[in-house]
Amino acid sequence: MTMEPVRRTSPDLTSEHVRRLAELFPSVVTETRDAEGTVRQAVDFDLLRQELSDHVVEGPQERYQLDWPGKRAAAFAANAPTTATLRPDREESVNFDSTKNVFIEGDNLEVLKVLQESYLGKVKMIYIDPPYNTGRDFIYDDDFAESTAEYLQRSGQVDETGQRLVALAQTDGRYHSDWLSMMHPRLKLARNLLTGDGAIFISIDDHEVDNLRKLCDEVFGARNFVAQIIWQKVYSPKNSAQFFSEDHDYILVYARDKNVWRPNSLPRTAEMEARYKNPDNDPRGPWKPVDLTARNAYRAGLYPITSPSGRHFSGPPRGRYWGISEEKFRELNADGRIWWGADDSNMPALKRFLGEMDSGRTPQTLWPYTEVGHTQDAKKTLLKYVPFEHTENVLNSVKPVQLIQRILQLATSPGTGDIVMDFFGGSGTRLRWRAAPAPP
């Protein structure tokens, strides 16, 4: 009978409380230094107070965080109630009574608030393709448009009379600030809609990917970051580029709870299947040789081996170890699962049979256009169904169907009734509702 060690301290309730707060409000858990200078987790009570308040709370203090002019107002915008409601539009809808798709027209911030009650915790996957911030004046909503002079005064670069307070005006900052102020409340509301095993996929380019990553770390919790996918969006270099041809965009993936969410496997490709052969006519079917050695130190992985032809191996190559014990090796060899080469004198390899492999493949973070399409594919598809008076008016940011199919394949399951949302969906024709102010 073994004795459990006696706990000499009471349970760390503070850490447990911080953990629970992080589940409810990921943005309020930050980093700070204690009296000894050690970095530790802490609760940002200013932000917590903001989360539980119906008005903007002041009182900044030094902390590790992403900050920008207008952030507090953006947090308030997410928490402020709305009086909008949804009204069906039968005349503009297709198969209103039988369709399973809903298209809602209106300011997406207001719509996300309206959906909080009906779809809270019910959306399996969210994909958004927000407007990219390309460095020019960012305009999404009139509430986020301001002049350079207004920005300079609000950000402390000039005083009330317009006199410059800093040596160089960083006007580019307002573009980032406006964009972040637009995204912040929408992402906070979107998080509430995700199921416990749900995830959000966000398309973005180089201009805001760093800021978006930090913003999502706050909203969803850095621990729920899953991947930063690189999508090869063009199939040929742009010779007109000033510096480098920008051939890729990103897709950020955050889970509602990374401990629960898992991506679905992708089908194995024909190229992967072709790697399996059967040169020795093994009745178990096609197989491929797999290296039996590993770099990690393994005390039981140092032993001599003699091949069927009599060739002696004193051990694995220098600096490596057999990946299995000698007992396991002899067991596999007796079962015909060790390949010694056509003349039975090669370094031994493990036979991995195709029939014993998982039918799927693990998704990767590099998505070539050969698998998920490129922007030219997307434009051709759009022009096929939507007439444009001038084809140059077609957006360069349009996404190919194959790209969206890949995301759906990873994050949803057919026949399960999974709900998918895109709150930057542009225009479409399905069951149509309009977000409008509530009647008096």
Secondary structure, 3 states (H helix, E strand, C coil): CCCCCCCCCCCCHHHHHHHHHHHHCHHHEEEEECCCCCEEEEECHHHHHHHCCCCCCCCCCCCCCCCCCCHHHHHHHHHCCCCEEEEECCCCCCCCCCCCCEEEECCHHHHHHHHHHHCCCCEEEEEECCCCCCCCCCCCCHHHCCCHHHHHHHCCCECCCCCECCCCCCCHHHHHHHHHHHHHHHHHHHHHHEEEEEEEEEEECCCCHHHHHHHHHHHHHHHHEEEEEEEECCCCCCCCCCCCCCCEEEEEEEECCCCCCCCCCEECCHHHHHCCECCCCCCCCCEEEEECEECCCCHHHCCCEECCCCCEECCCCCCCEECCCHHHHHHHHHCCCEECCCCCCCCCEEEEEHHHCCCEECCCCEECHHHHCCHHHHHHHHHHHCCCCCHHHCCCCCCCHHHHHHHHHHHCCCCCCCEEECCCCCCCCCEEEEEEECCC
